[in-house]
Amino acid sequence: MKVLDIVIEENIKIAEDIYLLSFKNKYIAENYKPGNFVNIKIQDNSIYPLLRRPFSISYIQDDVVYIGYQVIGVGTELLAKKKKGYILNIIGPLGNNFEIPQNIKSVSLIGGGMGIWPLYGLARQLSQNKVMFDVYLGFRNKEKSFFIEKFKDIAENIYISSDDGSIGFKGNIIELFTSNKKNYEIIYSCGPKVMLRTLKDLNLNNQIYVSLEEKMACGIGACLGCSIKGENDNIFHVCSDGPVFNIMEVNLNESKS
């Protein structure tokens, strides 16, 4: 993990309110593992927004790092206005990563909304390891859908849902996943907490690993802003203990201690 100044290569809108930002950095590229994230200082010449913002690393291509985000508040609104050549201060790579056991044969990835970003990097790693996998992607609507063609290039099967039915199955992605009645050795998932909670409530016998999304100010476990409860009333810090957890370890009904 290093504190780095990076230069934006591209910061482009790829769907409604959804952007893909890229920058070149050899250190991040060489040390990245699927599931890692970076903490970005949005404004270099202002104390506002005060806190850094965490963003999953979506994938790495050569030495270029790709990060996706949705404009949902002041910080991301400011980030969306940054142009090619702007210098951002980041800390990374941070967090743990998705473990990929050897000799696994049936894998599924379940992503909802912004949770899709880190799963694409994982999908590329699975493809490089010649692991066959299915992908389930849930969106609010067609206008907010992204990366479908990228996943199609490397996934065995891809299943799409949207809340309003404007693309794919009408309903949430867990409904579509359960309707397929396919069994997998291991499931990787990232998305809204309600989606992950529904997945956990299925009480499946599969190994399930989830990447959690929480507000993280420091990214290294110092500020305690991203603490969550474990199933044994223990406390985890998503930034330093995660963001990837075995779904059975974490209490998804209560997020804060």
C-alpha positions as CSV (number, residue, x, y, z in Angstrom):
1,M,0.0,0.0,0.0
2,K,1.3,3.4,-1.0
3,V,0.2,7.0,-1.1
4,L,0.4,8.0,-4.8
5,D,-0.3,10.8,-7.1
6,I,-1.9,9.5,-10.3
7,V,-2.8,11.2,-13.6
8,I,-6.3,10.5,-15.0
9,E,-6.1,8.8,-18.4
10,E,-9.8,8.8,-19.0
11,N,-13.0,9.6,-17.0
12,I,-15.9,8.7,-19.2
13,K,-19.6,8.3,-18.8
14,I,-20.6,4.8,-19.8
15,A,-24.3,4.7,-18.6
16,E,-26.7,7.0,-16.8
17,D,-24.8,8.6,-13.9
18,I,-22.1,5.9,-14.2
19,Y,-18.5,6.6,-15.0
20,L,-15.3,4.6,-15.7
21,L,-12.1,6.3,-14.6
22,S,-8.6,5.0,-15.6
23,F,-5.1,5.9,-14.8
24,K,-1.7,4.3,-15.4
25,N,0.3,3.1,-12.4
26,K,2.8,0.2,-12.4
27,Y,2.8,-0.2,-8.6
28,I,-1.0,-0.6,-8.3
29,A,-1.0,-2.9,-11.4
30,E,1.8,-5.2,-10.0
31,N,0.2,-5.4,-6.5
32,Y,-3.5,-5.6,-7.3
33,K,-5.6,-8.7,-6.5
34,P,-9.3,-8.9,-7.4
35,G,-11.3,-7.4,-4.5
36,N,-8.8,-4.6,-3.6
37,F,-9.8,-1.0,-3.5
38,V,-8.3,2.5,-3.4
39,N,-9.1,5.5,-1.4
40,I,-9.2,8.7,-3.4
41,K,-8.8,12.3,-2.3
42,I,-11.3,14.0,-4.6
43,Q,-10.1,17.6,-4.3
44,D,-6.4,18.4,-3.8
45,N,-6.8,22.2,-3.1
46,S,-9.8,22.1,-0.8
47,I,-10.7,20.5,2.5
48,Y,-14.2,19.7,1.1
49,P,-15.1,16.9,0.7
50,L,-13.0,16.3,3.8
51,L,-12.9,12.5,3.7
52,R,-11.4,10.3,1.0
53,R,-13.8,8.1,-1.0
54,P,-13.2,4.3,-1.4
55,F,-13.6,2.8,-4.9
56,S,-13.2,-0.8,-5.9
57,I,-10.6,-1.5,-8.5
58,S,-12.6,-3.0,-11.3
59,Y,-9.7,-4.4,-13.4
60,I,-6.2,-3.9,-14.6
61,Q,-5.2,-3.9,-18.3
62,D,-1.4,-3.8,-18.7
63,D,-0.4,-1.0,-16.3
64,V,-3.8,0.8,-16.6
65,V,-6.1,0.7,-13.6
66,Y,-9.9,1.0,-14.1
67,I,-12.3,2.2,-11.4
68,G,-16.0,2.6,-11.8
69,Y,-18.4,4.7,-9.9
70,Q,-21.9,6.2,-9.8
71,V,-22.6,9.8,-9.2
72,I,-24.6,9.8,-6.0
73,G,-23.4,12.8,-3.9
74,V,-21.1,15.8,-3.8
75,G,-17.8,13.7,-3.9
76,T,-18.7,11.7,-6.9
77,E,-20.2,14.8,-8.6
78,L,-16.8,16.5,-8.3
79,L,-15.0,13.4,-9.4
80,A,-17.1,13.2,-12.6
81,K,-15.9,16.6,-13.6
82,K,-12.2,15.7,-13.5
83,K,-10.7,15.6,-16.9
84,K,-7.8,13.7,-18.5
85,G,-4.6,14.9,-17.1
86,Y,-6.0,15.9,-13.6
87,I,-3.8,14.6,-10.7
88,L,-5.5,12.7,-8.0
89,N,-4.0,11.6,-4.7
90,I,-4.8,8.0,-3.9
91,I,-3.9,5.3,-1.3
92,G,-3.8,1.7,-2.5
93,P,-4.1,-1.0,-3.2
94,L,-6.1,-1.6,0.0
95,G,-8.1,-4.5,1.6
96,N,-8.1,-8.2,1.1
97,N,-9.1,-10.1,-2.0
98,F,-11.3,-12.9,-3.3
99,E,-9.5,-16.2,-2.7
100,I,-9.7,-18.6,-5.6
101,P,-9.3,-22.2,-4.5
102,Q,-7.4,-24.6,-6.8
103,N,-9.3,-27.1,-8.9
104,I,-12.8,-25.5,-8.5
105,K,-15.1,-26.3,-11.4
106,S,-18.4,-24.6,-10.9
107,V,-18.5,-20.9,-9.9
108,S,-21.0,-18.2,-10.0
109,L,-20.6,-14.4,-9.7
110,I,-23.6,-12.4,-8.5
111,G,-23.4,-8.6,-8.8
112,G,-25.9,-5.9,-8.1
113,G,-25.4,-2.3,-9.3
114,M,-22.1,-0.9,-8.3
115,G,-21.2,-4.3,-6.8
116,I,-20.5,-5.4,-10.3
117,W,-17.2,-3.5,-10.6
118,P,-14.9,-5.7,-8.5
119,L,-16.5,-8.9,-9.9
120,Y,-15.3,-8.1,-13.4
121,G,-11.6,-8.1,-12.2
122,L,-12.4,-11.4,-10.5
123,A,-14.0,-12.8,-13.7
124,R,-10.9,-11.9,-15.7
125,Q,-8.7,-13.8,-13.1
126,L,-11.0,-16.8,-13.2
127,S,-10.8,-16.8,-17.0
128,Q,-7.0,-16.6,-16.9
129,N,-7.1,-19.6,-14.5
130,K,-9.3,-21.4,-17.0
131,V,-12.2,-21.7,-14.5
132,M,-15.7,-21.9,-16.0
133,F,-18.2,-19.6,-14.4
134,D,-21.7,-18.1,-14.7
135,V,-22.5,-14.5,-14.1
136,Y,-25.6,-12.9,-12.7
137,L,-25.9,-9.1,-13.1
138,G,-28.7,-7.1,-11.6
139,F,-29.5,-3.5,-12.6
140,R,-32.1,-0.9,-11.7
141,N,-32.9,-0.4,-15.4
142,K,-31.4,-0.6,-18.9
143,E,-30.1,3.0,-18.7
144,K,-28.0,2.1,-15.7
145,S,-26.6,-1.2,-17.1
146,F,-23.0,-1.6,-18.0
147,F,-20.2,-4.1,-18.7
148,I,-22.6,-6.8,-20.0
149,E,-20.6,-7.2,-23.3
150,K,-17.3,-7.4,-21.3
151,F,-18.7,-10.3,-19.2
152,K,-20.1,-12.0,-22.2
153,D,-16.6,-12.3,-23.7
154,I,-15.3,-14.4,-20.8
155,A,-18.3,-16.0,-18.9
156,E,-19.8,-19.4,-19.7
157,N,-23.3,-18.0,-19.2
158,I,-24.6,-14.6,-18.3
159,Y,-28.0,-13.8,-16.7
160,I,-29.4,-10.3,-16.5
161,S,-32.2,-8.8,-14.4
162,S,-33.6,-5.3,-13.9
163,D,-36.0,-3.9,-11.4
164,D,-38.4,-2.6,-14.1
165,G,-37.9,-5.3,-16.7
166,S,-36.4,-2.9,-19.2
167,I,-33.5,-5.4,-19.7
168,G,-33.5,-9.1,-18.9
169,F,-35.6,-10.7,-16.2
170,K,-38.0,-8.4,-14.3
171,G,-37.1,-8.7,-10.7
172,N,-34.0,-8.8,-8.5
173,I,-31.0,-10.9,-9.4
174,I,-31.3,-13.3,-6.4
175,E,-34.8,-14.3,-7.7
176,L,-33.2,-15.1,-11.1
177,F,-30.3,-16.9,-9.5
178,T,-32.6,-19.2,-7.5
179,S,-35.0,-19.8,-10.4
180,N,-32.1,-21.3,-12.4
181,K,-31.7,-24.1,-9.7
182,K,-28.0,-24.6,-10.7
183,N,-25.6,-25.7,-8.0
184,Y,-22.1,-24.1,-7.7
185,E,-19.1,-25.0,-5.6
186,I,-18.4,-21.4,-4.8
187,I,-20.3,-18.1,-5.1
188,Y,-18.8,-14.7,-5.1
189,S,-21.0,-11.7,-4.7
190,C,-21.0,-7.9,-4.3
191,G,-23.9,-5.5,-4.2
192,P,-26.4,-3.8,-1.9
193,K,-26.6,-5.2,1.6
194,V,-30.3,-6.2,1.1
195,M,-29.2,-8.3,-1.9
196,L,-26.4,-10.0,0.1
197,R,-28.8,-10.5,3.1
198,T,-31.3,-12.3,0.8
199,L,-28.5,-14.4,-0.6
200,K,-27.5,-15.4,2.9
201,D,-31.1,-16.2,3.9
202,L,-31.2,-18.8,1.2
203,N,-29.0,-21.0,3.6
204,L,-27.2,-22.6,0.7
205,N,-24.5,-25.2,1.4
206,N,-22.1,-23.5,-1.1
207,Q,-19.0,-21.5,-0.1
208,I,-20.1,-17.9,-0.4
209,Y,-17.8,-14.9,-0.3
210,V,-19.1,-11.4,-0.4
211,S,-17.4,-8.0,-0.8
212,L,-19.0,-5.4,1.4
213,E,-19.6,-1.7,0.6
214,E,-19.2,0.7,3.6
215,K,-18.1,4.3,4.0
216,M,-14.3,4.2,4.7
217,A,-12.5,7.4,5.7
218,C,-9.0,6.1,6.3
219,G,-9.0,2.7,4.5
220,I,-6.5,1.2,7.0
221,G,-8.6,0.4,10.1
222,A,-7.6,3.5,12.1
223,C,-10.8,5.6,12.1
224,L,-13.2,2.7,12.8
225,G,-15.8,4.2,10.5
226,C,-16.5,1.0,8.6
227,S,-17.0,-1.3,11.6
228,I,-19.6,-4.1,11.2
229,K,-20.8,-6.9,13.5
230,G,-19.7,-10.5,13.0
231,E,-22.1,-13.4,13.7
232,N,-20.4,-13.9,17.1
233,D,-20.9,-10.3,18.1
234,N,-17.2,-9.7,17.2
235,I,-16.4,-6.5,15.3
236,F,-14.8,-6.4,11.9
237,H,-13.5,-3.3,10.0
238,V,-14.5,-3.6,6.4
239,C,-11.4,-1.7,5.2
240,S,-8.7,-3.7,7.0
241,D,-10.4,-7.1,7.7
242,G,-12.3,-7.1,4.4
243,P,-13.9,-5.9,2.2
244,V,-14.2,-9.7,1.2
245,F,-15.7,-12.0,3.9
246,N,-17.1,-15.4,4.1
247,I,-20.9,-14.6,4.2
248,M,-21.3,-16.8,7.3
249,E,-18.8,-14.6,9.3
250,V,-20.7,-11.3,9.1
251,N,-24.1,-10.1,10.5
252,L,-25.8,-8.5,7.5
253,N,-28.8,-7.4,9.6
254,E,-26.8,-4.9,11.6
255,S,-23.9,-3.0,10.1
256,K,-22.7,-0.8,12.8
257,S,-21.4,-1.6,16.2
